[in-house]
Amino acid sequence: SVDRFLNALTTQEKFPFSTPELRAELCHTFWLLDRVDSAKALAKKLKAHPVFKDYEIILAAGDGRLSEEDEAKKAYDKVRDAIDKYDKTITLSVGQLTTGITIPEWTAVPESVEIHRVRRNAC
């Protein structure tokens, strides 16, 4: 289940969010998923998770809104605004922001179950 996967990411030593030291290296990350519904569901799970609730979750998939009350905004602008405002972010995408843009603050991009660090700088 998704809950078990998120718990594994934050507790099992082979995973990148498993210790405070590793989390300190992963301040702004980009997660690529395969479906908009999956991205929306994962965003809700991350917001409720004991570790990931400390990250600002940015939905860059579909219309970018988790609810009707959410403001419609371009994905790039949402990411830039969130990175300027929050120390830790996770951007969820289903293809948006994958070509033609650069977000230098992204420190990792998950690929399957692995997280590939872009650089080793702490937050």
Disulfide bonds with the S-S distance in Angstrom:
Cys27-Cys123 0.83
